[in-house]
Structures are given as structure tokens and as C-alpha cells.
Amino acid sequence: MTKKSNSRHIHRARGPIGLDLGDCYIKAVQLDHAAAADVDCRIASALVLERLHPGEPFDAAEAMRLRDVLSRHNFIGRQVVINVPGKMALTSVLSLPPRKEGIPLEQIARGEMAHEHRHDPDSFEMACWDLPKPARGSGGTTVMAVACRHEHSDALLAALGSAGFDVVGLDAAGWAVTRACRKLVQQADDGITAIVDLGWDSTSIALIHSHTVVYQRSSLGCGMHHLRQALQREQQYPPQVIDYLLCEIGFELEGRGDEDDWKLLVKAGSQLEAHFGNVVRELTLTMDYAHSQYPQNPVKQVLLLGGGAGVPGVDAFIAAAAETQVTTVRPADLVANAENLGELAMQPSLIPALGLARSHVASEQAPDAVNLVPDSYRILRRRKQRSRRWAVAVLAYAAALVVGWGVLHHLSGGAQRATASQLTAADQRIADADQAIQLLQPRLKDALATMEAGRSVGDQPDWSILLQLVAGLLNDDAVLSTCRLAPTNDDLPPDQRHLASSYTLHLEGLTRAHETVSEYVLALEDVGLFDSVKLLSTQREPWGAQTAVAFQIDLLLGGPSHE
């Protein structure tokens, strides 16, 4: 069921479509022209669409249905930015070594993320950003990392791709809502803003400090789906009555119904208080964390959004329980053309989709750099774009050739006989050149054989000198466990590997700290012998009664340098 849609200004340039793929509803927003410098953007089209199978994974059949519905509601183009669903998002706040030139903090963060969530480091796409320095922070670097496993992102991209969608961004929920609420976040000055998304399956809370997402958590037990199940299970209310209670009554019981209805409403109200009391506890824990990290920057405001924010009186209930300022955010508070949106202007559930639609808007205060689309998909997308450009260029070139041939054919007239004689002379010259080449081929073959024999004898390097140099750069806190030298081109047969033009020296070892690995990498680069020094991975492993940092490094000799 399509709840509501709105479309205006369909002839103006559009940005990508922001798709919030919720568990129960799909929310879509497309902005009118780029509006990069506008805080109050303009919505060209908006839509709230009920899922075919609520709670089930998004699949190709639903993507095809979504494409048809968007076309009927005047959404333009197939470029979309989607969110990482809450169940698929991996988030962590990591403490890393100080940020210095030459230290691969992103690779270290990936290793720590893999260790914390127990996944292979290459099995997910990750983005991380530096956080403001906490009050009791060490001398290191604190970053927040968000990731999505490839198996989850590949399934989403494949479903959307089957319907012809071009996914240009896979965004984190925290950045999407921050981008959408930028106008309200700026009003907090030097304080912290807490954004609470009361979703269908979970409640997500993000902390925004200095226009940066500094913390994010999700509670799967605080979603609106659980509240509806409790009302149906304990009060035996049918779905229509539950919809009425949540959309029309909420916490505003005064003057509602007769005495019998009042008793039912009181029972439902206690159920609402219990559910949103859990939300308040989650919010309080998050605010306590903010105070411990940034005591000089209090939480100045709480912004409510998502489907649960539409429950009447929920903002006042949370404000009284949490003892803080709470505001329900609606599109009417953020866009310049609210009067054209109808009922959708008052839908808090549209806010994440609005933020996704603004993902292409650059800002010095909000870098919007989170994109968890896998590299393999980006490469494939660039190849498709290049192929389309080449196809257009080839067609244009072919058309120009046809036109040019027609013009030349028209102008040639009586000169065809002279052209025929010139072609005959050219054929004769080609035949003479072929005969000369055939006479030179035996001599060329002998010369190549002689050169190859000389190279096989003279190209035998002494690798022991290289291994002695690599081992000598280690300090006393590190040991090497594996040294493996192989040609970069694995396709060479064994009897010809000594003829390779480049080699890769693979090193594995153990050390006590990440800083030792970074110093070793810098020492290998300073030697100036290797074309590339690449730190493949670092991760903690048990070493006797303690733990050690295992590392893997590839050194390239004789090949092109890779960043």
C-alpha cells in the first residue's frame, strides 16, 4: 500500500533518490536541483511505500515493484543512495596510535574492527573518521568506524541492480540524519545533539558533536514493531485499534471516549509508558556516555524522528522522563516547500530519506564522506559508464565516417580510374616489402636465440643479501615467522621464474605493539630499495600468556610503485 506521495517541479534538474529501506516501509525522497548551498532544500518528489513482506530481506521482486511505483510518482532517474539497515551496520569507537605521516591508521582500524566484531578484515567495507578529543583522552587518535559486510551489501546491490537502479552511495544512518537535521544541529552551538530514530524494528541513537557523529547505538528491543506486538498480545487489540491508538491517541488521553473506552486507553497508556520508558533508559545511557567523554559539552537537545516520533505526546513524555529538551523533527521544519508536500510534510519517518537524498551535497561542516559501496561494485560501475561513453563515441565516429564517405564518393567522379592505378602500385610495394621481411626472419630468429641464452646465464641475483637487509631492520621487540619470495607474475613456469622482471617478498611476524609495526614499515620505505611497501594486515593474537600483534607485509621489487 502506498501511503502518500508528492511530486512537483518535475522539469528541473534532480539529485539522486534517497531510499530508506525500512523493515515495514520504504521511504523515498528526491530533491529539486542540487541546492548545495541551501540549508532549506526543496523536495521534488516524496513517497512512503509499505513493504510487500515486512521484516523480510529486500529482494529483486520488491525492487521491481519499487521501480514501477517511483516512475508513476514522477521520480526522475535511476541513481539512488540507500542506507545500511540497522541489523547490517557494524559500529565501533576505536582508540588508535597518534596520527603521524606514514602510519596506516585506516589499516590498523580495519584490523581492530575485524577483531572486535569477529569477522575477516577483507569481508566488509569500512569508513572511519577522527573524533573530537575527549576530556580524558590519551595521546592517541580516537576514531569512529562503521562497516557493512560484503554479503549484506552485495545482496542489496544485486536486488536493486536487477531493477535497473544505479546505487551511487551506501550511507551510514548516523550521517544521513545528521545531514538532514543540519539546520537544527547548528542551533546547538558548542553543545551535543542526540538524534533518536524510533524505527520499526529498532531504535537508533546518534550523538552529534562539532558537526561530527561521535557515537551511535541501536536497540533492537525498542522498535515500534515490539510495541504493536505487546498491545496485540496483552490487550488483544486488533490492528485497526492499534493504529488508532498509536496515530491518534498516544499519550494524550484527556477527553477521549466514555468510561469503558477510558479504561482501555489507560491500559494501552501503561503499555506505551513501559515501551518508551525503555527508550528513555537507552537515551540516558547514551547521554551519560556523552558526559563522560565531553563533560564540557552537555547534551543540549534531543531530536526525535522515525515512525515512532509520530505518536502523539511522545516528545513530551521523553522530555519529562529524561529531563532534557526534546523536539520532534518533521520535513516541514527542514524544507522550503513544505506547503507542497501535503500530509508528508508532517511525517517524521521521511527524515532519514531526506538525509540520504542530500548525500551529494558538499559542506565544510559535514564532510558526508561515508560510502560503504564495495570497491568491486564501484569498479564495475565505472567500467559500465566507460563502455557507454565509448559506445556513444563509436556510433558518432561511424556516423561521421558514413557522411565523409558519401561526400568523397560524390566528389570523386572521374578520378576513380587514377585512384585504381595508385592502388595497384601500392599493392606492388606491399608485396615487395613482404618478400624482404621473409628474407630477414631467419636472421632475426638466430639473434633472439643468442640474446635469450645470454640473459639466462647472467640474470641470477643473490637473494641472501636482501634477506639479511630485511632482517637487520627489525628491533628487539619483533620477530619474523615467514619470508616468501616469488615472482609477481604467477603465470611463469618454474623453469622460467628466474627470468621474471619483478618479485614480491612476503613477510609475516609478531611484535608487542602497533607502533613497532609502523616503525618497521617506515624503515623499509626509507631504505629506498623497494618499489612498494604494503602493510596487508595487523591483528592481535595470543602469544603465550600475553597477546601480540601479528602483521603481514608485501615488498615489491622491480615493478611499478603502488600507493
C-alpha positions in Angstrom: 0.0 0.0 0.0 1.3 3.4 -1.0 0.5 5.8 1.9 1.2 9.1 0.2 3.3 10.7 -2.4 4.1 14.2 -3.7 5.8 15.4 -6.9 6.5 19.0 -8.0 8.9 20.8 -10.4 9.5 17.7 -12.5 11.2 19.6 -15.2 14.1 20.9 -13.1 17.4 19.1 -12.5 17.2 16.4 -9.8 19.7 14.9 -7.4 19.8 11.1 -6.6 16.9 9.4 -5.0 17.3 8.8 -1.2 15.9 5.4 -0.3 15.4 4.5 3.3 14.8 0.7 3.1 12.9 0.2 6.4 11.6 -3.1 7.8 7.9 -2.1 7.3 8.0 0.9 4.9 10.2 2.2 2.2 10.7 6.0 2.2 11.9 7.8 -0.9 12.8 11.5 -1.4 14.3 13.3 -4.4 15.4 16.9 -4.2 14.7 19.8 -6.6 18.0 20.7 -8.2 21.3 20.3 -6.3 20.7 23.2 -3.9 24.1 22.6 -2.5 24.3 25.9 -0.6 20.8 25.8 0.8 20.1 24.8 4.4 16.4 24.7 3.5 16.3 22.4 0.4 13.3 21.8 -1.8 11.7 18.3 -2.1 10.7 17.5 -5.7 9.2 14.1 -5.0 8.5 12.1 -1.8 6.9 8.7 -1.2 6.1 6.3 1.7 5.5 2.8 0.4 4.5 -0.2 2.6 6.8 -3.3 2.2 5.4 -6.4 0.4 6.8 -8.6 3.2 7.5 -6.5 6.3 10.6 -7.7 8.2 11.9 -9.8 5.3 15.1 -9.1 3.3 14.7 -6.7 0.4 14.7 -8.7 -2.8 14.6 -8.4 -6.6 10.7 -8.6 -6.7 10.4 -5.7 -4.3 13.0 -3.7 -6.2 11.0 -4.1 -9.5 7.8 -3.0 -7.7 9.6 0.0 -6.2 10.9 1.0 -9.7 7.4 1.0 -11.1 5.9 2.9 -8.2 8.7 5.6 -8.4 8.1 6.0 -12.1 4.4 6.6 -11.6 5.1 9.2 -8.9 7.4 11.3 -11.1 10.8 10.4 -9.6 13.4 11.0 -12.3 16.5 8.9 -13.0 17.8 5.6 -11.6 20.6 6.9 -9.3 19.9 6.1 -5.7 21.6 6.4 -2.3 20.5 3.8 0.2 21.0 3.4 4.0 22.7 0.5 5.7 19.8 -1.3 7.5 20.3 -1.3 11.3 20.7 -5.1 11.5 23.6 -4.9 9.0 25.5 -2.0 10.4 28.7 -2.6 12.4 29.9 0.4 14.5 32.8 0.9 17.0 34.7 3.7 18.7 38.4 2.8 18.4 41.5 4.0 20.2 44.5 4.1 17.8 48.1 5.3 17.8 48.7 9.0 17.2 48.1 10.1 13.6 51.5 10.6 12.0 52.8 10.6 8.4 53.5 7.0 7.3 51.4 5.3 9.9 48.5 3.4 8.2 45.7 4.2 10.8 42.9 3.1 8.4 44.5 -0.4 8.1 45.0 -0.6 11.8 41.4 0.4 12.4 40.2 -2.3 10.0 42.2 -4.9 11.9 40.7 -3.7 15.2 37.2 -3.6 13.7 37.6 -7.2 12.5 38.9 -8.3 15.9 36.1 -6.7 17.8 33.2 -8.0 15.6 35.0 -11.4 14.8 35.0 -11.0 11.0 37.7 -11.4 8.4 39.3 -8.0 7.6 38.5 -8.3 3.9 34.9 -9.4 4.4 33.5 -5.9 5.0 33.6 -2.3 3.6 34.5 0.2 6.3 34.7 4.0 6.8 36.2 5.8 9.8 36.7 9.4 10.9 38.5 11.2 13.7 36.5 12.2 16.7 37.0 15.4 18.8 39.5 14.8 21.5 37.7 13.6 24.7 38.4 15.2 28.1 40.3 12.2 29.5 41.8 11.1 26.2 45.3 9.7 25.8 47.8 10.9 23.3 46.4 8.6 20.6 43.8 9.0 18.0 40.1 8.2 18.7 38.0 7.3 15.6 34.5 6.1 15.0 34.2 3.3 12.4 31.1 2.0 10.6 31.1 -1.1 8.4 28.8 -3.3 6.3 29.7 -6.9 5.4 30.0 -7.7 1.7 27.5 -10.5 1.8 24.8 -8.0 3.1 25.8 -5.1 0.7 26.1 -7.4 -2.3 22.5 -8.7 -1.7 21.1 -5.2 -1.6 23.1 -4.0 -4.6 22.1 -7.1 -6.6 18.4 -6.7 -5.8 18.4 -3.0 -6.8 20.6 -3.7 -9.8 18.2 -6.2 -11.2 15.6 -3.5 -11.4 18.0 -1.1 -13.2 18.9 1.1 -10.2 22.4 2.7 -10.1 23.5 2.7 -6.4 25.8 5.7 -6.1 26.0 5.6 -2.3 25.6 3.2 0.7 25.4 5.6 3.6 25.5 5.2 7.4 22.3 6.1 9.3 24.0 8.5 11.7 25.5 10.6 8.9 22.2 10.6 6.9 20.1 12.0 9.8 22.8 14.5 10.7 22.8 15.8 7.2 19.1 16.1 7.1 18.9 17.9 10.5 21.9 20.2 9.9 19.8 23.3 10.3 18.7 22.2 13.8 22.1 20.8 14.8 23.7 24.1 14.1 21.4 25.7 16.7 23.1 23.6 19.5 26.3 25.8 19.2 29.0 24.1 21.2 26.7 21.5 22.8 25.9 18.0 21.7 22.7 16.9 19.9 21.2 13.5 20.4 19.2 12.2 17.4 16.7 9.4 18.2 15.3 7.4 15.3 12.2 5.5 16.6 12.1 2.9 13.8 10.0 -0.2 13.1 12.4 -2.9 14.3 14.9 -0.9 16.5 15.6 2.5 18.0 18.9 4.1 16.9 20.5 7.0 18.8 23.3 9.1 17.4 25.4 11.8 19.2 26.5 14.8 17.1 29.3 17.0 18.4 31.1 19.7 16.3 29.0 18.5 13.2 30.5 15.0 13.6 28.9 11.7 14.5 30.8 10.8 17.7 28.6 7.8 18.9 25.9 5.6 17.6 23.9 2.7 19.1 20.9 0.6 18.2 18.4 -1.2 20.5 16.6 -4.0 18.7 14.1 -4.4 21.5 12.8 -0.8 21.3 11.3 -0.8 17.9 7.6 0.1 17.2 7.1 -3.5 16.0 7.6 -4.7 19.5 5.2 -2.2 21.0 2.5 -3.3 18.5 3.1 -6.9 19.3 2.8 -6.2 23.0 -0.5 -4.4 22.5 -1.9 -7.2 20.4 -0.6 -9.9 22.8 -1.5 -8.4 26.1 -4.6 -6.2 25.3 -6.0 -8.3 22.4 -6.4 -5.2 20.3 -7.0 -5.7 16.5 -4.5 -4.0 14.1 -7.0 -1.2 13.3 -7.4 -0.3 17.0 -3.6 -0.3 17.5 -3.2 2.0 14.5 -5.8 4.4 16.1 -4.1 4.3 19.5 -0.6 5.0 18.1 -1.5 7.5 15.4 -4.4 9.4 17.1 -4.3 8.9 20.9 -0.8 8.2 22.1 -0.1 9.8 25.5 -2.9 12.4 25.0 -5.8 10.6 26.9 -7.7 13.6 28.3 -11.2 13.8 27.0 -11.1 10.6 25.0 -14.2 8.3 24.9 -16.6 7.1 27.6 -15.8 5.3 30.8 -15.3 1.9 29.2 -13.1 3.4 26.4 -11.2 5.3 29.1 -10.3 2.0 30.9 -9.0 0.6 27.7 -7.0 3.7 26.9 -5.4 3.7 30.4 -4.3 0.1 29.9 -2.8 1.0 26.5 -1.2 4.1 28.0 0.6 2.0 30.6 1.9 -0.2 27.7 3.2 2.9 25.9 4.9 4.2 29.1 6.7 0.8 29.6 7.9 0.8 26.0 9.0 4.4 25.7 10.5 4.0 29.2 12.9 1.6 27.7 13.7 4.2 25.0 14.4 6.7 27.8 16.8 4.3 29.5 18.7 3.8 26.3 18.8 7.6 25.8 20.0 8.2 29.4 22.9 5.7 28.9 23.9 7.4 25.7 23.8 10.9 27.4 25.9 9.5 30.3 28.5 8.4 27.8 28.5 11.8 26.2 29.0 13.4 29.6 31.9 11.1 30.4 33.7 11.8 27.1 32.9 15.5 26.7 31.9 16.9 30.1 32.4 20.5 28.9 29.8 20.0 26.1 26.4 19.0 27.5 23.6 17.4 25.5 21.6 20.5 24.7 18.8 18.9 22.6 17.2 15.6 21.6 15.7 15.3 18.1 13.0 12.7 17.6 12.4 11.2 14.1 11.2 8.0 12.6 7.8 6.4 12.6 7.5 6.2 16.4 8.0 10.0 16.6 4.5 10.4 15.2 2.9 9.0 18.4 1.0 12.0 19.9 2.7 13.3 23.1 5.8 11.0 22.9 8.1 14.0 22.8 6.7 15.5 26.0 6.9 12.1 27.7 10.6 11.6 26.8 11.4 15.2 27.7 9.9 14.8 31.2 11.5 11.4 31.8 14.9 12.4 30.5 14.8 15.9 31.9 16.0 17.5 28.6 14.7 19.5 25.6 13.1 17.1 23.1 11.9 18.2 19.6 10.0 16.1 17.0 11.6 16.7 13.6 9.3 16.8 10.5 10.1 17.7 6.9 8.1 20.9 7.4 10.9 22.1 9.7 13.7 21.5 7.2 12.5 22.2 3.6 11.4 25.4 1.9 8.4 24.0 0.1 6.5 22.3 2.9 3.2 23.7 1.7 3.5 21.5 -1.5 4.1 18.2 0.4 0.6 17.8 1.9 0.5 15.2 4.8 4.1 14.1 4.1 5.3 17.5 5.5 4.4 16.2 8.9 5.9 12.7 8.6 9.0 12.3 10.9 9.7 8.9 9.2 10.8 10.8 6.0 13.8 12.5 7.7 16.4 9.7 7.0 15.4 9.5 3.3 15.8 13.3 3.1 19.4 13.0 4.5 20.2 10.2 2.0 18.9 12.5 -0.8 21.3 15.2 0.4 24.4 12.9 0.4 25.8 14.5 -2.7 25.7 18.0 -1.1 29.2 19.0 -0.1 29.8 21.0 3.1 32.8 22.1 5.1 30.9 21.4 8.3 29.6 17.9 7.3 32.0 16.0 5.0 29.5 13.4 4.1 32.4 11.1 3.2 30.7 7.8 4.3 30.1 5.5 1.3 30.2 1.7 2.0 29.6 0.6 -1.6 32.2 -2.1 -2.1 35.2 -1.3 -4.3 34.3 -4.2 -6.7 30.9 -2.6 -7.4 32.4 0.9 -7.9 35.0 -0.5 -10.4 32.2 -2.4 -12.3 30.1 0.8 -12.3 33.0 2.9 -13.7 33.5 0.2 -16.4 29.9 0.4 -17.4 30.0 4.2 -17.6 33.2 4.0 -19.7 31.6 1.4 -22.0 28.6 3.6 -22.5 30.8 6.6 -23.4 32.8 4.5 -25.8 29.6 3.2 -27.4 28.4 6.7 -28.0 31.8 7.8 -29.3 32.0 4.9 -31.7 28.5 5.5 -33.0 29.3 9.2 -33.6 32.6 8.2 -35.3 30.8 5.7 -37.5 28.2 8.2 -38.5 31.0 10.7 -39.4 32.7 8.1 -41.5 29.5 7.3 -43.4 28.9 11.0 -44.1 32.5 11.5 -45.1 32.5 8.5 -47.4 29.3 9.9 -49.0 30.9 13.3 -49.6 34.1 11.8 -51.0 32.1 9.4 -53.3 30.2 12.3 -54.6 33.3 14.4 -55.3 35.4 11.6 -56.7 33.6 11.4 -60.1 36.0 10.7 -63.0 39.1 10.4 -60.7 38.2 6.7 -59.9 40.5 5.3 -62.7 43.5 7.3 -61.4 42.8 6.0 -57.9 42.7 2.4 -59.2 46.1 2.7 -60.7 47.5 4.2 -57.4 46.1 1.3 -55.5 47.7 -1.2 -57.9 51.1 0.5 -57.4 50.6 0.4 -53.6 49.8 -3.3 -53.7 53.0 -4.0 -55.6 55.0 -2.0 -52.9 53.4 -4.0 -50.2 54.3 -7.3 -51.9 58.0 -6.2 -52.2 58.1 -5.3 -48.5 56.6 -8.7 -47.6 59.3 -10.5 -49.6 62.1 -8.5 -47.8 60.6 -9.4 -44.4 60.6 -13.1 -45.2 64.3 -13.0 -46.1 65.1 -11.3 -42.7 63.1 -13.6 -40.5 65.7 -16.4 -40.2 68.4 -13.9 -39.2 66.1 -12.3 -36.6 65.3 -15.8 -35.1 69.0 -16.6 -34.6 69.7 -13.2 -33.0 66.8 -13.7 -30.5 68.0 -17.2 -29.5 71.5 -15.8 -28.8 70.2 -13.0 -26.7 67.9 -15.3 -24.6 70.8 -17.6 -23.9 73.0 -14.8 -22.6 70.2 -13.5 -20.4 69.5 -16.9 -18.8 73.2 -17.1 -17.7 73.6 -13.5 -16.5 70.3 -12.9 -14.6 70.9 -14.8 -11.4 70.6 -12.4 -8.3 71.9 -13.3 -4.8 68.8 -13.1 -2.6 70.7 -13.8 0.7 71.9 -10.1 0.7 68.2 -8.9 0.5 67.0 -11.2 3.3 69.9 -10.1 5.6 69.0 -6.5 5.0 65.2 -7.0 5.8 66.0 -9.0 9.0 68.5 -6.3 10.2 65.8 -3.6 10.2 63.8 -5.3 12.9 64.1 -4.1 16.5 64.4 -6.4 19.5 60.6 -6.5 20.1 59.7 -8.1 16.8 60.4 -11.4 15.1 59.8 -12.7 11.6 58.0 -16.0 11.2 57.7 -16.2 7.4 59.7 -14.9 4.4 58.5 -15.9 1.0 59.9 -14.6 -2.3 58.0 -15.2 -5.6 57.7 -13.6 -9.0 54.9 -11.1 -9.2 53.7 -12.9 -12.3 52.5 -16.3 -11.1 51.8 -17.5 -14.6 55.5 -18.1 -15.4 56.5 -21.9 -15.5 59.0 -23.0 -12.8 62.0 -23.2 -15.2 61.5 -19.6 -16.3 60.8 -17.9 -12.9 64.4 -16.6 -12.7 63.6 -14.5 -15.8 60.8 -12.5 -14.0 61.0 -8.7 -14.2 59.6 -8.1 -10.7 59.3 -10.0 -7.4 57.2 -9.9 -4.3 58.8 -10.6 -0.9 56.1 -11.5 1.6 56.9 -11.1 5.3 54.9 -12.3 8.4 55.9 -11.8 12.0 54.9 -10.9 15.6 55.5 -7.9 17.8 54.2 -6.4 21.0 52.7 -3.1 19.8 51.2 -1.5 16.6 53.9 1.3 16.9 56.6 -1.3 16.3 54.9 -2.4 13.0 54.6 1.2 11.9 58.3 1.9 12.7 59.3 -1.2 10.7 57.2 -0.2 7.7 58.8 3.3 7.7 62.3 1.8 8.0 61.6 -0.5 5.0 60.4 2.6 3.0 63.5 4.7 4.0 65.9 2.0 2.6 64.7 3.2 -0.9 65.3 -0.3 -2.4 61.7 -1.4 -2.8 59.2 -0.1 -5.3 56.3 -0.6 -2.9 56.0 -1.4 0.8 52.4 -2.5 1.7 51.1 -3.4 5.1 48.5 -6.0 4.4 47.1 -6.6 7.9 47.6 -6.2 11.7 45.7 -8.1 14.3 46.1 -9.3 17.8 46.8 -13.0 18.5 47.6 -14.9 21.7 51.3 -15.3 22.4 52.0 -17.5 25.4 50.3 -15.8 28.4 50.1 -12.5 26.6 48.9 -11.1 23.3 50.9 -10.0 20.3 50.3 -8.1 17.2 50.6 -10.2 14.1 51.5 -8.4 10.9 51.8 -9.2 7.1 53.8 -7.0 4.7 54.4 -7.3 0.9 57.6 -5.7 -0.6 57.7 -5.2 -4.4 61.0 -5.3 -6.3 61.4 -4.3 -9.9 57.7 -3.3 -10.5 55.7 -0.1 -10.8 55.0 1.7 -7.5 51.5 1.3 -6.0 50.0 3.6 -3.5 
